[in-house]
Amino acid sequence: MSRPPITVRLAPDVPDLAALGASSPEDLLAEPPRVVTAARLERVGKLWRVPLPGTPDRDGQQHEKPRGAGTGQLYLQRYGGGWPALRARLSHPRSTSLAARDWNIACHLQANGVTTPQLVALLEQPGPLSAPLSVLITRELEGFVSLRTWLRSPLDSAARERGLESLERALEAVQRCGVALPGATLDNVMLQARASDDCVALQLTNLGSEQAILRERGLVRSRLPTIAFTQLRGASLVSGSEPRRGARWVTQLQRELALLAPTDGARAG
């Protein structure tokens, strides 16, 4: 009896799996991933950091040509199947797998003006109980540092104030769109410390798209640094009748912030 096919969803700017350095979906579901840049894979906690084809190594050497998805680093996260994955089908937003759940949460946040890592690919391998093994691939955020790193760096009062104001606005935006992020910590909430290394043409394209979205919502772009939320695992949508559950993770993040920056901890809230 043949096995059901692996389902693959790619972001619009990714033409095919070859652009990610893979020959088949099985290559990206493998542990470790079987990609053309396998010699440069890095394990980062539970994630794999995967260079796109054509990305120079640490010495600046390029070992292959880009294949259509640009260069840079990807993060690949695996999610188990079986009973734990059933949670994706039984909680909001209802999704076909745990990876799909995080994909859907990221789309919801981005649609509401909250920054998350750019989505690249979603793969689901059918398993028992309709709870598949799944993989989520995102792009690494360039020019961002964790809030913990940022708070421990030398900062003048104006820069600190701008960063904390940006964090306050970002937390309000997440709560306003009804998302709880229980995994958010000072180590995985990121702040843009420098501009991206993208080419000027791409920056202009991105800026134009961003301004169009802001105009639709009647918003104005500020000069505050961008805040990004990278830990979506365990995230969920909460209803207006669950204000305490929706705010609990924010309170925990505020406590962490107050311990590291007692003077400014109350600012983000």
N, C-alpha and C positions, 0 to 999 in steps of 0.2 A: 504494500500500500504506500503510495507516494506521500511525502510530507507536504503539508500546505506551504505555499510560497511565503518567503519573507516579504513583508510590506516595507516600502521605502518612501519617505517623504523628503524632498529636497527643497531648500530655500530657492527663490527665483534666480539668485545670482550664481547658483551652482548647477552647471549643465548636466553633470553625471557623476557617478561614483569615481570614475577615473580622475576627475579633477581633484579628488581628495586623496589620490594615491592608491585606491583600492581597485581590484579587478572584479569583485563580487560583493554582495551584501555580507556573505559569510566572513569576508576578510575583516570587516568592521565589528562583527559580533565576536570575533576570536579574542582570546585572552593570552598574550597581548595582541593588539590589532596587527593584522598582516598588511602593511602598507609599504610603499617604495621608500619611505623615510624611516623605516623601522629601526635602523641603526641609531637614530637620534631621538627615539621615544624617551620620555621621562615620566616616571611615576610621581604624581603629586597628590598625596593622600589617597583617596579612592578613585582619582581621575587619572587618565592618561593624557599627557601633553604631546600633541602630535603635530610636527611641522608639515605644512602644506608642501607639495612638490615645488621645487624652485626656491624654497626658503633657505637663505645662506645659513651655514653652521656658525658656531661661536667664533671661528676664525675668519668668517666672512667668505668662505668658499661655497660656491653653488654647485651642487652635485647632480642636479637634474633641471629640466626646464619646467616652468609653471604650466599647469594643464587646464587653465580656464577658470579657476576660483581665486586667483591672486596668490599672494604669498602671506606668510605669517604663521601664527600658532593656533591650533585648535585644542579644545578640551573635549575628551570623549568620556562619557559617564555611562556605566552599565547598571541596569536595574534587574534584579532577579524576577523570575516568574513565579508561578504557583500561588499559594494562599496569600502571601503579602501583596502581590500585585492586584488581587481582587479589590483592594481598597480604592484603586483608580476607577473602578466601575461603580462602586457603591457610595462614593462621596463626591462633593461638588468641587470643581467641574467634572462630570462623568466623562471618563476617557478610556480609550482602549488599552492603555498600559500606563505604568508609572512614568515612563519617559514622555508619553503623549500628554500626560497630566501636566508635567513641568513645561512642555511646549505650549500648551493651552494657557497656562498661567502667564508665561512670558508674553504671549501675544496679547492677553488682556491688559497686562501692565503697560506694554509699549503703546497700545491703542489709547491709553489714558495718560500718556506723557511721562511714564516712569521708565528709566533706563535699565535695561538688563543686557547681558551678553547677546550678541547677534546670533540668531538661530541659523544653523547650517544644515543639519540632517537629523531625521528620526527613523530608526529601524525597529521593527517588531517581528520577533520569531514566534510563531504560534506555539502554545504550550498547553498543558492540561488545565482544565477549569476555565478555559477562555482567558487565561491570565499569562500573556506572553513575556518571554525574556525581551528586554528592550534596551536600546542605546540612544542617547541624546548627544549630539555634537554641536558645540557652539564655538564662536571665535573668541580668542583671548582679547580682553580689553587692553588697548595700548594707551600708555600714558596715565594709567590709574594706579593708585596705591591704596592699601587698606586704611581705614580710619585710624587704626592703632598706629600704623607707621606714620601717618600724617600728623597725628597729635603728638607723637614723640619727636618730630623734626622741629628744627628752629623755625618759629613762626612769629611774624610781627602781629600786633593786636588786630590790625585791619584784615589781614589774611585769615586769621583765626575766626574773626567775626563773620566774614563772608562764607567760609566753609561751614560753620555751624548754622548759619541762616539757610544755606542750601540744603543741609541735612534736615532741618526742621520742615522745609517745604516739601522735600521728598517723602518724608514720613507721613505728612498730611495727605499727599497725593496717593500714596499706597492705601492708607485707611479710607480715603474718600471713594476709591474704586472697589472697596470691599475685599481686600486681600489680606490674609494673615501670613506672615513670614516667620514662623517660630524658629527657623534656623539662622536668622540674621544675627551676626555678631560683629564686633569691631574688626574682626579679621577677614570677613567676607563682604562687608559693605564697603564699597570702594569710592574714592574721591579722585576726580581728574586733576592730576598734579601738573600735567603739561599737555600741550596740543598733540594730536595724533601725528604720526609720521606719514600719513596718507599723502599722495601727490596733491598738488593744488587743485587740479581739475576735479578730483574726487571730493575734496573738501568743499568746493563750491557746489557740487551736485548735492552733497549731503545737507549743506546749509540751506539750499533752495527748497529741498523737500521738507526740512524741519520748519522753515518759515511758513510754508504753505499749511502745515498741520497747525501751527500756532495761530495763524490767521483764522482758520476754520473754527477754532475754539475761543477766539477773541482774546488770546493771550499775547504777552509781549516777552521777547527773549531778554533775559537779564545777563549780566556779566558774572554771575555766580558760577563757581565750579560745578560740574555735573556730578551727581551722586548716582551710583549704579548698585543694584542689588544682584548678587551673583549666586546666592544659595536659595534655590527654589524648591529643593527637596523637602517634602513635608508641608509645602504651602497649600493653602486652600482658600476658596471664596467663602466669605461669611455674610450672613444676612444682616439687615438693620436691626433685627431682634437679638443679635448676639454681640453687642458692643464690647462686653468685657473680653470675650475671646478674641475679638478683632484688635483690641488694644494691649493685650497681655504681652505680646512680643515687643511692642514699642517700649513698654515700661521696663522690660528686662534690658533692652538696648540702652535706655537712659541710665540705668543703674551702672552698667559697664562703663558708659561714658563719664559718669560722675566720679567713678573710682580712678579713672585715668586723668581726668581734667576736672578736679573738684570745683574750680572757679567757674567753668563754663558748662558743666554738666546739665544744669537746668535749662540751658538755652534751647536745646533740641526737644521740643515737646508740645 
